Amino acid sequence: MNKQAKQPGRRATGMRRVDLSSVELASSETARHINRDIVLQMIRSRQPISRAELARHSGLQRSTVSLIIEQLIDEKWVQEGAIARRPRGRRPTLLGLSEDLVVIAADVHPAQSAVAVVDLNGRLLSRSVIPLSANPTAAVDLLIDCILRLKANFPRKSVEGIGISLPGRVDPKTERLIFAPNLHWPVFDIKKAIERKTGLHVALENAANACLLAELWFGRMDGVRNAVLVTVSEGIGTGIFANGHLVTGQHGMAGEFGHAPLDPNGPLCACGMKGCWETFASCRSALRYYADMSHPSQAVTFHQLLSAAEGGDPHAVEALTKQAYYIGRGLRMILAGLSPEVILIAGDVTSAWHRFGPIIEAQIAELTLAGLPPRLMPTHEGEVARLRGAAALVLQQRATQEVSHEPLRSGGIRRRPAARRTAKARQTAGK
């Protein structure tokens, strides 16, 4: 009888049900894929690093590491760099992620879009902001012009594709935007339009899912199996990571907590219902609170509202405090329904985390039903999280395509195995 692998903090409770309709048997090829991902993740987190150090930290044999490195160099994921200086003995060549491989990322909002060139480390090499019209065809044409301009600025870089984070939901099967109440675009084939004009592969995803994928891809979530990421902008979006898997649901619609009602008598939402969470907790809500209190002579932006609060404007402070309170109150649905270990917040509110963080944290502590409350973490400030998320869409698809040797649809999001799986990999890979 095979011994059941023990996991920390978990005890056996009898036979586990296996869904034979979707089971995938382990193979030597599976082990090679796991080992490849482990090595790539270690290079990303520890670069520059030598082959010998990779073998020592991973527990894999040096010959196995060398074969994986050659594959990663051929695929342009990894490049050789400087030769390390040692007091004695052989001087190894250090490895790092390739500087020649980049992704063009776009973060779309109702009135504007940020477009950036992003490298394998998630760094923004160039960034541009363009206005967008309410007409999807005209808006996509502007996006294409900006993408082609940025691509022309990096003639020596290999552009692997275009990732786009959207304030709406993308059907994984059709790869079309199907629900975007704040964007006011109809069902539209953004992917096909951009691919036809640029000749580059396009990956689309909801902004919250993309941001969550970036947290997983770039290594901030190692060891976490249950998390929710909440994007706060003109609306509220959520991405769900449950039991080690990203949850997208039927038609990619899982996670629309922003359109769950807090008060049926509340303000009208863009989705057509009243009192949705985002009508109380979004950045548009904060601007509404401020306008109701101060009656400004002209409209202000959310960034201007943040600046006014830092300048001591009591109405601005009150508006942001109210927004933070409702962000926390709405998390009750997530706490009760999903019980995550970690809650991440993305959006411009993170740039004023000293105001938002304590209020949201207090609400989480009050609303947690049992046990310790989840950790609350801000992501990278503002649009950076969403641009990195858009880039991660392309990178994870490329990584999956390299190991499977077949195209992957944009709905097929997987989590990269982290370095903590090394022990399991050693058992299954036979080194």
LUMGURO-627245 format. One line per 5 residues: number of its first residue (from 1); their letters; for each residue x, y, z of N, C-alpha, C. Coordinates in pm, whole numbers, plus 50000, padded with zeros to 5 digits. Example, Ala and Ser with C-alpha at 12.3 -4.5 7.8 and 13.67 -1.06 7.14 Angstrom:
BEGIN
1> AS> 51319/49431/50780/51230/49550/50780/51320/49670/50780  51285/49775/50708/51367/49894/50714/51290/50003/50787
//
This chain:
BEGIN
1> MNKQA> 50085/49880/50000/50000/50000/50000/50088/50125/50000  50054/50218/49916/50131/50342/49912/50107/50424/50036  50210/50482/50086/50197/50569/50203/50144/50704/50159  50049/50753/50234/49992/50884/50200/50088/50994/50242  50116/51085/50150/50206/51196/50183/50142/51285/50287
6> KQPGR> 50217/51318/50390/50165/51403/50496/50193/51548/50466  50097/51632/50494/50114/51776/50475/50102/51843/50609  50187/51944/50634/50183/52014/50761/50045/52071/50787  49996/52053/50912/49870/52113/50950/49748/52040/50895  49766/51921/50836/49653/51848/50779/49665/51702/50818
11> RATGM> 49556/51638/50859/49559/51498/50895/49467/51420/50801  49500/51293/50783/49421/51209/50693/49281/51189/50750  49179/51195/50666/49040/51177/50710/48972/51070/50624  49047/50970/50581/48989/50864/50501/49022/50881/50354  48956/50803/50271/48985/50805/50128/48935/50933/50064
16> RRVDL> 49019/50994/49983/48981/51117/49914/48915/51083/49782  48808/51154/49749/48739/51131/49623/48822/51183/49508  48835/51104/49404/48909/51144/49284/48812/51154/49167  48813/51266/49100/48728/51284/48982/48799/51223/48862  48757/51102/48824/48825/51029/48717/48804/51092/48580
21> SSVEL> 48706/51183/48569/48682/51247/48439/48788/51350/48405  48861/51395/48508/48960/51500/48481/49097/51467/48540  49116/51341/48582/49242/51304/48645/49354/51302/48542  49473/51341/48585/49592/51339/48498/49701/51260/48568  49743/51151/48508/49844/51067/48571/49980/51134/48568
26> ASSET> 50056/51111/48675/50192/51165/48681/50280/51090/48582  50377/51158/48527/50468/51096/48431/50604/51162/48445  50703/51105/48376/50835/51167/48378/50830/51304/48314  50740/51321/48216/50725/51452/48152/50670/51554/48251  50573/51511/48334/50519/51599/48438/50628/51642/48533
31> ARHIN> 50712/51548/48574/50822/51580/48665/50920/51679/48603  50947/51662/48474/51037/51757/48406/50977/51896/48404  50846/51905/48384/50780/52036/48383/50789/52101/48521  50769/52021/48626/50778/52074/48762/50919/52123/48789  51018/52042/48753/51157/52080/48777/51195/52206/48700
36> RDIVL> 51145/52215/48577/51172/52334/48495/51117/52459/48560  50994/52451/48610/50933/52567/48674/51006/52604/48803  51050/52504/48878/51124/52531/49001/51254/52605/48971  51326/52557/48871/51454/52621/48835/51430/52764/48787  51329/52784/48702/51300/52918/48652/51261/53012/48766
41> QMIRS> 51180/52962/48860/51140/53044/48974/51259/53079/49062  51350/52986/49080/51469/53013/49161/51559/53116/49094  51571/53108/48963/51652/53209/48892/51589/53346/48909  51458/53353/48897/51390/53481/48912/51411/53542/49049  51401/53458/49153/51407/53511/49289/51549/53527/49343
46> RQPIS> 51648/53456/49285/51784/53459/49341/51888/53511/49244  51848/53558/49126/51945/53601/49025/52033/53715/49076  52160/53718/49031/52230/53620/48948/52270/53498/49030  52264/53381/48968/52289/53256/49039/52357/53159/48944  52442/53074/48997/52515/52978/48915/52439/52846/48905
51> RAELA> 52480/52762/48812/52419/52630/48798/52440/52546/48923  52560/52555/48980/52590/52477/49101/52500/52520/49217  52477/52650/49229/52390/52698/49337/52246/52653/49314  52202/52652/49188/52068/52604/49157/52053/52457/49196  52153/52377/49166/52148/52236/49202/52145/52218/49353
56> RHSGL> 52225/52298/49423/52230/52286/49570/52098/52326/49634  52039/52437/49588/51915/52486/49650/51793/52402/49611  51794/52346/49490/51677/52272/49444/51682/52125/49484  51802/52073/49507/51815/51931/49535/51821/51845/49410  51819/51908/49293/51829/51835/49167/51975/51808/49134
61> QRSTV> 51999/51703/49056/52135/51675/49012/52183/51783/48917  52314/51805/48914/52370/51909/48829/52341/51883/48681  52343/51757/48643/52314/51726/48502/52171/51764/48466  52077/51741/48559/51938/51779/48535/51925/51930/48523  51990/52003/48613/51987/52149/48610/52046/52200/48479
66> SLIIE> 52157/52142/48437/52222/52187/48313/52130/52169/48192  52060/52057/48186/51968/52033/48075/51854/52135/48076  51802/52163/48195/51693/52260/48206/51741/52399/48166  51861/52436/48209/51915/52569/48176/51932/52583/48026  51982/52481/47960/51999/52488/47815/51864/52509/47746
71> QLIDE> 51762/52441/47797/51628/52459/47741/51579/52601/47761  51596/52655/47882/51550/52790/47913/51626/52896/47833  51753/52871/47807/51831/52964/47724/51781/52960/47580  51754/52839/47530/51701/52825/47393/51566/52896/47379  51486/52891/47485/51353/52954/47483/51360/53104/47511
76> KWVQE> 51481/53155/47541/51506/53297/47566/51449/53346/47700  51421/53249/47791/51379/53290/47925/51499/53335/48008  51613/53271/47985/51730/53290/48071/51850/53326/47985  51940/53406/48041/52064/53440/47971/52182/53427/48067  52296/53397/48010/52419/53392/48088/52476/53532/48101
81> GAIAR> 52532/53559/48218/52585/53692/48243/52731/53690/48283  52762/53760/48390/52901/53774/48434/52954/53643/48491  53084/53634/48498/53150/53520/48561/53179/53559/48706  53134/53475/48799/53150/53505/48941/53295/53496/48983  53333/53584/49073/53468/53582/49128/53470/53496/49254
86> RPRGR> 53560/53401/49259/53576/53314/49374/53720/53320/49421  53745/53306/49553/53883/53310/49602/53967/53195/49547  53901/53083/49515/53974/52970/49456/53874/52882/49382  53928/52795/49303/53843/52703/49230/53787/52763/49102  53699/52687/49040/53641/52725/48913/53547/52845/48931
91> RPTLL> 53551/52938/48837/53464/53056/48843/53340/53030/48758  53223/53019/48819/53102/52984/48743/53043/53103/48670  52970/53073/48564/52894/53175/48490/52758/53192/48557  52722/53317/48584/52598/53346/48654/52481/53358/48556  52364/53322/48603/52244/53321/48520/52142/53421/48571
96> GLSED> 52062/53475/48480/51954/53566/48517/51846/53560/48411  51734/53621/48440/51627/53627/48341/51670/53713/48222  51627/53675/48105/51668/53744/47983/51622/53889/47984  51709/53977/47937/51675/54118/47923/51623/54149/47783  51623/54048/47696/51580/54070/47558/51433/54040/47537
101> LVVIA> 51370/53976/47634/51231/53936/47622/51141/54035/47696  51042/54091/47628/50951/54187/47691/50807/54158/47649  50714/54219/47721/50572/54209/47692/50515/54350/47688  50420/54374/47601/50346/54500/47603/50218/54478/47683  50200/54560/47785/50085/54546/47874/49997/54669/47863
106> ADVHP> 49866/54648/47866/49770/54758/47862/49670/54741/47976  49645/54851/48046/49546/54852/48154/49434/54947/48112  49317/54891/48080/49207/54968/48024/49112/55014/48133  49076/55142/48129/48975/55202/48216/48870/55268/48126  48757/55311/48182/48653/55370/48097/48697/55492/48017
111> AQSAV> 48783/55576/48071/48819/55699/48001/48961/55700/47947  49045/55608/47994/49184/55610/47950/49245/55471/47965  49364/55457/47907/49438/55332/47921/49586/55363/47940  49649/55288/48027/49794/55293/48040/49852/55178/47960  49957/55204/47885/50024/55101/47805/50172/55105/47840
116> AVVDL> 50232/54987/47861/50372/54983/47906/50446/54866/47843  50577/54880/47837/50666/54769/47801/50719/54713/47933  50699/54584/47956/50732/54520/48083/50828/54406/48058  50936/54397/48140/51031/54288/48122/50995/54167/48208  51078/54063/48205/51047/53939/48275/51048/53954/48426
121> NGRLL> 51111/54059/48476/51112/54084/48619/50995/54171/48665  50907/54207/48572/50793/54290/48607/50824/54438/48610  50940/54478/48559/50977/54620/48558/50917/54689/48437  50867/54809/48458/50811/54890/48349/50924/54967/48283  50956/54934/48158/51065/54999/48086/51020/55127/48018
126> SRSVI> 50893/55134/47984/50837/55253/47922/50687/55251/47946  50628/55370/47954/50485/55376/47986/50423/55497/47918  50300/55479/47870/50227/55587/47806/50080/55579/47848  50015/55696/47860/49873/55701/47896/49798/55767/47781  49689/55704/47737/49613/55757/47624/49465/55768/47663
131> PLSAN> 49394/55866/47609/49249/55874/47633/49176/55771/47548  49062/55725/47598/48981/55630/47523/48840/55683/47508  48781/55660/47392/48643/55701/47371/48549/55589/47414  48419/55618/47419/48321/55518/47457/48294/55420/47342  48341/55454/47223/48325/55366/47107/48437/55262/47108
136> PTAAV> 48405/55133/47121/48511/55033/47133/48602/55025/47011  48548/55044/46892/48632/55038/46771/48734/55151/46771  48688/55272/46801/48780/55386/46806/48881/55370/46919  48836/55319/47034/48926/55301/47148/49034/55198/47116  48996/55089/47052/49094/54985/47018/49194/55038/46915
141> DLLID> 49148/55121/46821/49240/55180/46724/49346/55266/46793  49305/55342/46895/49401/55422/46972/49499/55333/47047  49447/55224/47104/49534/55129/47173/49638/55071/47078  49595/55033/46960/49685/54974/46862/49795/55072/46823  49758/55198/46799/49859/55299/46763/49963/55312/46874
146> CILRL> 49918/55314/46999/50012/55328/47112/50101/55205/47124  50043/55087/47108/50120/54963/47116/50229/54960/47009  50194/54997/46888/50293/54995/46778/50403/55099/46801  50369/55214/46858/50471/55315/46889/50569/55263/46994  50517/55203/47100/50604/55150/47205/50692/55038/47151
151> KANFP> 50634/54951/47070/50713/54841/47011/50827/54896/46926  50800/55002/46850/50904/55061/46765/51016/55123/46846  50988/55161/46971/51091/55220/47057/51188/55117/47112  51158/54988/47095/51246/54882/47147/51275/54782/47036  51344/54827/46931/51366/54741/46814/51452/54619/46844
156> RKSVE> 51534/54623/46948/51622/54511/46979/51562/54413/47079  51442/54441/47124/51376/54352/47219/51282/54258/47143  51267/54137/47198/51171/54042/47143/51040/54058/47218  50938/54108/47150/50807/54131/47212/50727/54002/47202  50698/53940/47317/50634/53809/47319/50484/53814/47301
161> GIGIS> 50424/53928/47323/50280/53937/47308/50225/54059/47380  50094/54069/47380/50025/54183/47441/49929/54129/47546  49941/54180/47668/49848/54144/47774/49759/54263/47806  49631/54239/47822/49536/54349/47847/49451/54316/47969  49455/54406/48067/49370/54394/48185/49249/54484/48165
166> LPGRV> 49130/54428/48192/49004/54496/48159/48914/54510/48281  48835/54617/48286/48737/54634/48395/48608/54559/48365  48620/54431/48341/48505/54350/48305/48547/54205/48297  48460/54121/48247/48485/53978/48243/48499/53928/48099  48594/53836/48081/48623/53778/47951/48583/53631/47953
171> DPKTE> 48502/53590/47858/48461/53451/47849/48582/53367/47806  48623/53267/47886/48742/53188/47850/48727/53113/47718  48604/53077/47681/48586/53000/47557/48591/53088/47434  48521/53199/47436/48517/53286/47318/48628/53390/47318  48689/53412/47437/48794/53514/47454/48745/53653/47415
176> RLIFA> 48618/53678/47446/48558/53808/47419/48512/53873/47550  48518/54005/47553/48467/54080/47667/48315/54067/47667  48258/54013/47778/48114/53989/47780/48041/54069/47886  48113/54126/47984/48046/54199/48091/48139/54310/48138  48104/54435/48106/48186/54550/48146/48094/54670/48166
181> PNLHW> 48014/54671/48274/47914/54776/48293/47973/54916/48306  48094/54928/48362/48154/55060/48376/48220/55108/48247  48255/55012/48162/48320/55047/48035/48216/55083/47929  48096/55029/47943/47986/55056/47848/48019/55010/47706  48100/54904/47695/48126/54846/47564/48035/54725/47545
186> PVFDI> 47985/54704/47425/47908/54582/47398/48002/54462/47390  47944/54342/47371/48027/54224/47348/48113/54252/47225  48245/54242/47243/48334/54292/47138/48460/54206/47133  48506/54175/47012/48625/54092/46993/48751/54179/46990  48794/54222/47109/48914/54306/47121/49037/54229/47074
191> KKAIE> 49046/54103/47114/49163/54021/47083/49189/54013/46933  49085/53978/46857/49102/53961/46713/49141/54092/46646  49080/54203/46689/49109/54333/46626/49255/54372/46646  49308/54351/46768/49446/54392/46796/49545/54296/46732  49517/54166/46736/49608/54069/46674/49619/54093/46525
196> RKTGL> 49510/54128/46460/49512/54148/46315/49601/54267/46278  49598/54373/46358/49674/54494/46325/49820/54488/46371  49848/54413/46477/49985/54413/46533/50065/54289/46498  49996/54180/46466/50067/54055/46439/50118/53987/46566  50075/54034/46683/50120/53978/46810/50005/53906/46879
201> HVALE> 50041/53802/46955/49941/53730/47034/49887/53821/47144  49756/53815/47169/49691/53898/47271/49626/53809/47375  49649/53841/47502/49585/53773/47615/49500/53875/47690  49373/53841/47715/49281/53930/47785/49239/53868/47917  49218/53953/48017/49165/53902/48144/49110/54016/48227
206> NAANA> 49017/53982/48313/48967/54076/48412/49082/54130/48496  49077/54258/48532/49188/54322/48603/49221/54254/48734  49118/54213/48810/49144/54149/48940/49214/54016/48922  49169/53935/48825/49236/53808/48798/49380/53829/48752  49399/53930/48668/49534/53959/48618/49626/54001/48732
211> CLLAE> 49578/54088/48820/49659/54133/48935/49694/54015/49025  49598/53927/49046/49623/53810/49130/49726/53718/49065  49715/53700/48935/49811/53618/48864/49952/53676/48876  49964/53810/48871/50095/53873/48885/50154/53845/49023  50070/53848/49127/50119/53818/49262/50171/53675/49270
216> LWFGR> 50104/53583/49201/50148/53444/49199/50273/53428/49113  50271/53489/48995/50381/53471/48899/50512/53529/48952  50506/53646/49011/50629/53712/49055/50668/53675/49198  50602/53573/49256/50656/53510/49375/50614/53564/49509  50515/53653/49518/50477/53708/49649/50383/53616/49726
221> MDGVR> 50332/53511/49661/50229/53430/49724/50276/53288/49753  50405/53266/49758/50455/53132/49786/50404/53083/49922  50348/52963/49923/50295/52906/50046/50150/52937/50073  50091/53028/49996/49950/53066/50015/49863/52985/49919  49756/52926/49971/49667/52846/49887/49526/52905/49877
226> NAVLV> 49495/53003/49959/49362/53064/49957/49376/53215/49973  49341/53288/49869/49356/53434/49873/49251/53498/49784  49222/53622/49813/49132/53702/49730/49199/53836/49706  49199/53881/49581/49252/54014/49548/49135/54102/49507  49129/54222/49567/49022/54317/49539/49081/54439/49470
231> TVSEG> 49033/54469/49350/49074/54591/49282/48972/54701/49311  49024/54817/49348/48939/54931/49380/48971/55043/49281  48877/55072/49193/48896/55181/49097/48760/55242/49071  48721/55257/48943/48586/55308/48915/48480/55207/48959  48520/55084/48977/48434/54979/49029/48510/54896/49131
236> IGTGI> 48453/54783/49168/48518/54688/49258/48522/54553/49186  48642/54496/49176/48657/54364/49116/48729/54272/49211  48707/54142/49198/48776/54046/49283/48827/53929/49202  48946/53883/49238/49003/53760/49184/49015/53660/49297  48984/53532/49268/48976/53429/49372/49081/53322/49348
241> FANGH> 49158/53291/49452/49256/53183/49451/49217/53087/49564  49164/52970/49528/49110/52878/49628/49175/52740/49611  49227/52688/49725/49291/52556/49725/49398/52543/49617  49472/52652/49596/49583/52648/49502/49545/52667/49357  49421/52710/49329/49378/52729/49191/49306/52863/49176
246> LVTGQ> 49331/52928/49062/49252/53046/49029/49113/53002/48985  49011/53067/49040/48873/53030/49012/48815/53133/48916  48767/53086/48801/48708/53176/48702/48558/53155/48684  48510/53032/48711/48367/53006/48704/48314/52999/48562  48183/52977/48551/48119/52968/48420/48127/53102/48348
251> HGMAG> 48170/53097/48223/48187/53217/48138/48286/53317/48197  48370/53273/48292/48469/53362/48352/48410/53465/48447  48288/53440/48496/48217/53541/48574/48238/53530/48726  48316/53433/48773/48335/53418/48917/48407/53539/48975  48360/53586/49089/48427/53695/49159/48362/53830/49145
256> EFGHA> 48241/53839/49091/48177/53969/49075/48108/54014/49205  48185/54016/49313/48132/54062/49441/48099/54211/49438  48162/54285/49349/48133/54428/49339/47989/54455/49303  47923/54355/49243/47783/54371/49204/47689/54291/49294  47737/54259/49414/47648/54201/49516/47597/54317/49601
261> PLDPN> 47466/54321/49630/47408/54437/49699/47442/54443/49848  47480/54562/49894/47492/54590/50037/47363/54652/50090  47295/54730/50005/47173/54798/50046/47081/54810/49924  46969/54738/49922/46881/54743/49805/46821/54880/49778  46832/54970/49874/46783/55107/49855/46896/55205/49825
266> GPLCA> 47015/55151/49797/47130/55235/49772/47132/55295/49632  47244/55359/49595/47255/55424/49463/47245/55323/49348  47201/55373/49234/47191/55290/49115/47331/55254/49065  47352/55127/49037/47482/55079/48988/47480/55073/48836  47599/55072/48776/47610/55063/48630/47554/54931/48577
271> CGMKG> 47545/54829/48663/47491/54700/48619/47340/54700/48612  47275/54807/48662/47130/54817/48659/47063/54790/48791  47137/54733/48889/47082/54706/49021/47110/54826/49113  47053/54821/49233/47074/54927/49331/47156/54877/49450  47241/54966/49500/47312/54939/49625/47420/54835/49619
276> CWETF> 47479/54810/49500/47590/54715/49489/47710/54764/49571  47796/54671/49610/47914/54705/49690/47992/54820/49628  48011/54816/49496/48094/54918/49433/48031/55057/49435  47898/55067/49455/47837/55200/49465/47868/55267/49598  47922/55189/49693/47961/55244/49823/48113/55251/49842
281> ASCRS> 48189/55162/49774/48330/55146/49807/48427/55184/49695  48378/55216/49575/48467/55248/49464/48524/55389/49477  48619/55420/49391/48675/55556/49389/48570/55657/49343  48480/55615/49255/48371/55704/49214/48282/55736/49335  48264/55641/49424/48183/55664/49544/48248/55770/49632
286> ALRYY> 48381/55760/49648/48451/55860/49730/48435/56000/49672  48441/56010/49539/48422/56140/49475/48279/56191/49496  48184/56098/49496/48045/56138/49521/48028/56188/49665  48089/56118/49761/48081/56162/49901/48138/56303/49915  48252/56325/49848/48320/56456/49858/48234/56566/49796
291> ADMSH> 48174/56536/49680/48090/56637/49613/47967/56670/49697  47910/56570/49762/47792/56594/49845/47825/56682/49967  47948/56670/50017/47986/56745/50136/48040/56884/50105  48121/56896/50001/48195/57020/49978/48141/57103/49862  48060/57041/49774/48006/57110/49656/48115/57187/49580
296> PSQAV> 48219/57117/49531/48327/57186/49460/48277/57253/49333  48343/57362/49294/48301/57437/49175/48326/57358/49047  48422/57265/49052/48448/57180/48936/48483/57039/48984  48465/56944/48894/48489/56804/48929/48636/56781/48961  48662/56693/49056/48799/56657/49092/48823/56511/49058
301> TFHQL> 48948/56476/49040/48984/56336/49017/49014/56270/49151  49027/56139/49148/49057/56069/49272/49196/56106/49324  49291/56124/49233/49425/56166/49276/49420/56303/49343  49338/56392/49289/49323/56525/49351/49256/56513/49488  49165/56419/49501/49101/56396/49631/49203/56346/49733
306> LSAAE> 49291/56256/49691/49396/56208/49781/49487/56323/49823  49522/56409/49727/49609/56524/49759/49539/56621/49854  49409/56643/49834/49334/56733/49921/49332/56680/50065  49318/56548/50078/49318/56489/50212/49454/56506/50278  49561/56488/50203/49695/56508/50259/49719/56654/50295
311> GGDPH> 49648/56745/50225/49662/56887/50254/49574/56933/50371  49498/56840/50428/49419/56873/50546/49273/56906/50520  49224/56888/50398/49083/56914/50368/48996/56815/50444  48916/56861/50540/48839/56767/50624/48734/56690/50545  48677/56751/50441/48578/56681/50359/48643/56568/50280
316> AVEAL> 48763/56593/50230/48836/56489/50158/48871/56373/50251  48915/56406/50371/48947/56303/50470/48824/56220/50502  48710/56286/50522/48587/56215/50555/48540/56127/50440  48553/56177/50317/48511/56098/50201/48595/55971/50189  48726/55981/50206/48814/55864/50196/48791/55768/50312
321> TKQAY> 48765/55822/50430/48737/55737/50547/48610/55655/50524  48509/55720/50465/48383/55651/50437/48405/55542/50332  48484/55572/50229/48514/55472/50128/48585/55352/50191  48686/55378/50273/48761/55270/50338/48669/55184/50424  48576/55248/50496/48482/55176/50581/48400/55078/50497
326> YIGRG> 48350/55125/50382/48266/55039/50299/48346/54932/50225  48472/54959/50196/48557/54851/50142/48561/54738/50244  48586/54775/50371/48591/54675/50476/48459/54604/50498  48347/54679/50497/48217/54616/50519/48183/54516/50409  48217/54549/50286/48188/54458/50176/48268/54330/50180
331> LRMIL> 48383/54334/50249/48465/54214/50259/48397/54105/50342  48288/54140/50414/48215/54039/50491/48169/53926/50399  48125/53958/50278/48082/53855/50184/48195/53760/50151  48314/53816/50133/48431/53736/50097/48477/53653/50216  48477/53713/50335/48519/53640/50455/48427/53521/50481
336> AGLSP> 48296/53544/50472/48200/53438/50501/48195/53333/50390  48212/53375/50266/48197/53284/50154/48321/53208/50115  48440/53269/50135/48563/53209/50085/48668/53183/50192  48663/53255/50304/48758/53239/50414/48903/53234/50367  48952/53340/50303/49089/53339/50252/49193/53357/50362
341> EVILI> 49315/53312/50333/49428/53338/50423/49476/53482/50409  49468/53532/50286/49522/53663/50253/49419/53739/50170  49404/53867/50200/49325/53958/50115/49419/54066/50065  49429/54079/49933/49513/54181/49872/49424/54291/49816  49469/54415/49829/49397/54529/49774/49485/54594/49667
346> AGDVT> 49427/54616/49550/49498/54680/49440/49422/54805/49398  49496/54905/49350/49432/55028/49303/49497/55151/49363  49446/55267/49325/49505/55393/49372/49494/55411/49523  49401/55339/49588/49389/55352/49734/49516/55306/49805  49595/55221/49741/49716/55172/49807/49821/55282/49823
351> SAWHR> 49811/55388/49743/49907/55499/49758/49877/55582/49882  49760/55563/49943/49726/55628/50070/49693/55520/50173  49775/55416/50178/49748/55301/50263/49744/55337/50411  49815/55443/50449/49811/55485/50589/49671/55529/50630  49589/55568/50533/49450/55603/50561/49358/55482/50549
356> FGPII> 49376/55405/50444/49284/55296/50415/49313/55169/50496  49441/55134/50508/49479/55008/50571/49420/54985/50709  49442/55076/50805/49391/55053/50941/49239/55039/50948  49166/55117/50868/49019/55110/50871/48971/54977/50815  49028/54934/50702/48988/54806/50643/49025/54691/50736
361> EAQIA> 49144/54698/50794/49190/54592/50885/49099/54579/51006  49053/54692/51059/48963/54689/51175/48831/54623/51138  48781/54650/51018/48657/54588/50972/48674/54438/50955  48787/54397/50900/48812/54253/50882/48815/54183/51016  48882/54243/51113/48890/54182/51247/48751/54169/51309
366> ELTLA> 48667/54269/51288/48533/54268/51346/48441/54169/51276  48460/54149/51147/48365/54071/51069/48406/53924/51050  48528/53888/51090/48571/53748/51078/48488/53662/51173  48429/53556/51121/48334/53476/51198/48402/53391/51305  48518/53333/51274/48588/53248/51370/48735/53240/51331
371> GLPPR> 48819/53213/51429/48961/53200/51403/49027/53335/51379  49152/53329/51335/49227/53451/51311/49179/53517/51181  49175/53649/51174/49139/53717/51048/49249/53699/50944  49215/53706/50817/49317/53693/50713/49413/53812/50714  49531/53789/50659/49627/53899/50643/49577/53994/50535
376> LMPTH> 49595/54122/50558/49558/54224/50460/49685/54282/50402  49696/54283/50269/49818/54330/50203/49784/54420/50086  49850/54536/50075/49836/54616/49952/49928/54562/49844  49889/54576/49717/49977/54538/49607/50060/54660/49569  50125/54651/49453/50198/54767/49402/50101/54881/49375
381> EGEVA> 50148/55000/49386/50059/55116/49381/49992/55133/49244  49866/55175/49251/49792/55220/49133/49793/55123/49018  49817/55177/48900/49807/55099/48777/49923/55003/48759  50031/55016/48838/50146/54927/48823/50103/54782/48842  50019/54756/48943/49973/54619/48968/49898/54564/48848
386> RLRGA> 49814/54647/48786/49734/54599/48674/49820/54581/48549  49920/54664/48529/50010/54647/48415/50096/54521/48432  50145/54499/48553/50221/54376/48579/50131/54254/48562  50005/54268/48600/49912/54159/48581/49889/54128/48434  49874/54232/48354/49857/54213/48210/49979/54144/48149
391> AALVL> 50097/54182/48195/50220/54117/48146/50225/53971/48188  50184/53943/48312/50187/53805/48362/50096/53714/48281  49987/53768/48225/49899/53688/48140/49975/53626/48023  50056/53709/47959/50134/53661/47844/50242/53565/47888  50311/53598/47998/50422/53516/48044/50377/53377/48085
396> QQRAT> 50264/53368/48157/50219/53235/48200/50171/53153/48081  50110/53219/47983/50068/53144/47864/50188/53094/47786  50291/53178/47778/50412/53136/47705/50480/53021/47776  50486/53028/47910/50549/52922/47987/50475/52791/47969  50342/52796/47970/50261/52676/47953/50276/52621/47812
401> QEVSH> 50283/52710/47715/50298/52666/47576/50433/52600/47555  50538/52653/47621/50671/52596/47604/50677/52452/47654  50610/52425/47769/50620/52291/47826/50520/52194/47763  50410/52246/47707/50310/52158/47647/50321/52151/47496  50396/52247/47438/50417/52253/47292/50286/52271/47217
406> EPLRS> 50189/52339/47278/50065/52369/47207/50010/52500/47261  49932/52573/47180/49878/52702/47222/49785/52687/47342  49781/52791/47425/49692/52793/47541/49595/52908/47527  49467/52883/47549/49368/52988/47545/49383/53077/47665  49339/53202/47653/49360/53299/47760/49288/53262/47888
411> GGIRR> 49185/53176/47880/49115/53137/48001/49192/53036/48083  49296/52973/48025/49365/52865/48094/49475/52916/48183  49440/52972/48297/49539/53027/48389/49586/52919/48484  49715/52905/48497/49767/52810/48594/49861/52882/48688  49884/52821/48801/49978/52879/48896/50114/52816/48877
416> RPAAR> 50219/52897/48877/50354/52843/48867/50391/52772/48994  50446/52651/48988/50490/52586/49110/50601/52666/49175  50593/52682/49305/50693/52759/49378/50805/52667/49425  50913/52730/49472/51030/52655/49512/51002/52561/49629  50895/52585/49705/50866/52500/49820/50825/52360/49778
421> RTAKA> 50800/52337/49648/50764/52203/49603/50887/52117/49573  51003/52166/49604/51125/52096/49566/51130/51954/49619  51091/51934/49745/51097/51801/49805/51009/51703/49727  50889/51746/49693/50801/51661/49616/50859/51633/49478  50918/51736/49420/50977/51718/49287/51090/51616/49291
426> RQTAG> 51169/51619/49399/51280/51523/49410/51227/51380/49417  51111/51363/49487/51055/51230/49501/51005/51175/49367  50942/51264/49288/50877/51219/49164/50968/51223/49043  51070/51308/49048/51151/51328/48928/51262/51225/48911  51294/51156/49018/51404/51063/49010/51535/51132/48983
431> K> 51534/51264/49006/51653/51347/48985/51709/51325/48846
//
